[in-house]
Each structure stands twice: as structure tokens, then as C-alpha cells.
């Protein structure tokens, strides 16, 4: 009878250990999922910022390509600069 009791005790101990391990793994899984979500959000933010910067580069190239000193050209350059400043303001608001 003693051998059966010892075997049952070992089974209960192992079951308890497995339950503790399972709980620890579930906690680790929860933390990893939260970290994964943060990384995805950071990646999305970086992609948006990259698109905004690409648009800014495009506008700057356009402004640079416009050459000359006549009144129309200066007016266009001023409007482009206004657009760039407005985009910068929007980016700053998004960062807040």
C-alpha cells in the first residue's frame, strides 16, 4: 500500500509542477503578445512617418526643380514652402 501512496504522491507533485509551468508559460506568452503589439504599433508609426517624409522630399524636389526668378515662380515656391510648413505642423501634432 505504501508503494501505491508514493506513486500517487509523485503523480500529484508532477501534476503540480506541470500546472506551475503551464501558468508561467501563459504569463510569458501574454508578455510576448503585448511586446509584439507594441512593436507592430511602432512599425506602423514609422511607416507613416516614412510616407510623410517621402512626400516632403517630393515637394522639396519639385520646389528645387522650379528655376527662375519671375513672379510666378516665386509665388509657387512660397506656396510649396507653406505646404511643407503645414505638413511639419501636422507631423508635430501627430507626435503629441
DANORRA-V944825 format. One record per backbone hydrogen bond with DSSP energy under -0.5 kcal/mol. CO is the residue of the C=O (numbers start at 1). NH is the residue of the N-H. E is the energy in kcal/mol with one decimal. If there is no record, write none. Layout:
# DANORRA-V944825
co=CO nh=NH e=E
co=CO nh=NH e=E
This chain:
# DANORRA-V944825
co=1 nh=5 e=-2.0
co=2 nh=6 e=-2.2
co=3 nh=7 e=-2.2
co=4 nh=8 e=-2.3
co=5 nh=9 e=-2.3
co=6 nh=10 e=-2.3
co=7 nh=11 e=-2.3
co=8 nh=12 e=-2.6
co=9 nh=13 e=-2.5
co=10 nh=14 e=-2.8
co=11 nh=15 e=-2.5
co=12 nh=16 e=-2.5
co=13 nh=17 e=-2.5
co=14 nh=18 e=-2.7
co=15 nh=19 e=-2.2
co=16 nh=20 e=-2.2
co=17 nh=21 e=-2.5
co=18 nh=22 e=-2.5
co=19 nh=23 e=-2.2
co=20 nh=24 e=-2.4
co=21 nh=25 e=-2.5
co=22 nh=26 e=-2.2
co=23 nh=27 e=-2.2
co=24 nh=28 e=-2.4
co=25 nh=29 e=-2.5
co=26 nh=30 e=-2.2
co=27 nh=31 e=-2.3
co=28 nh=32 e=-2.5
co=29 nh=33 e=-2.3
co=30 nh=34 e=-2.0
co=31 nh=35 e=-2.4
co=32 nh=36 e=-2.4
co=33 nh=37 e=-2.2
co=34 nh=38 e=-2.1
co=35 nh=39 e=-2.4
co=36 nh=40 e=-2.3
co=37 nh=41 e=-2.3
co=38 nh=42 e=-2.5
co=39 nh=43 e=-2.3
co=40 nh=44 e=-2.5
co=41 nh=45 e=-2.4
co=42 nh=46 e=-2.3
co=43 nh=47 e=-2.5
co=44 nh=48 e=-2.3
co=45 nh=49 e=-2.4
co=46 nh=50 e=-2.4
co=47 nh=51 e=-2.3
co=48 nh=52 e=-2.3
co=49 nh=53 e=-2.5
co=50 nh=54 e=-2.4
co=51 nh=55 e=-2.1
co=52 nh=56 e=-2.2
co=53 nh=57 e=-2.6
co=54 nh=58 e=-2.4
co=55 nh=59 e=-2.4
co=56 nh=60 e=-2.6
co=57 nh=61 e=-2.7
co=58 nh=62 e=-2.2
co=59 nh=63 e=-2.6
co=60 nh=64 e=-2.4
co=61 nh=65 e=-2.1
co=62 nh=66 e=-1.1
co=65 nh=67 e=-0.8
co=70 nh=74 e=-2.1
co=71 nh=75 e=-2.3
co=72 nh=76 e=-2.5
co=73 nh=77 e=-2.6
co=74 nh=78 e=-2.4
co=75 nh=79 e=-2.3
co=76 nh=80 e=-2.5
co=77 nh=81 e=-2.5
co=78 nh=82 e=-2.3
co=79 nh=83 e=-2.4
co=80 nh=84 e=-2.5
co=81 nh=85 e=-2.5
co=82 nh=86 e=-2.5
co=83 nh=87 e=-2.5
co=84 nh=88 e=-2.5
co=85 nh=89 e=-2.3
co=86 nh=90 e=-2.2
co=87 nh=91 e=-2.6
co=88 nh=92 e=-2.3
co=89 nh=93 e=-2.2
co=90 nh=94 e=-2.3
co=91 nh=95 e=-1.7
co=92 nh=96 e=-0.9
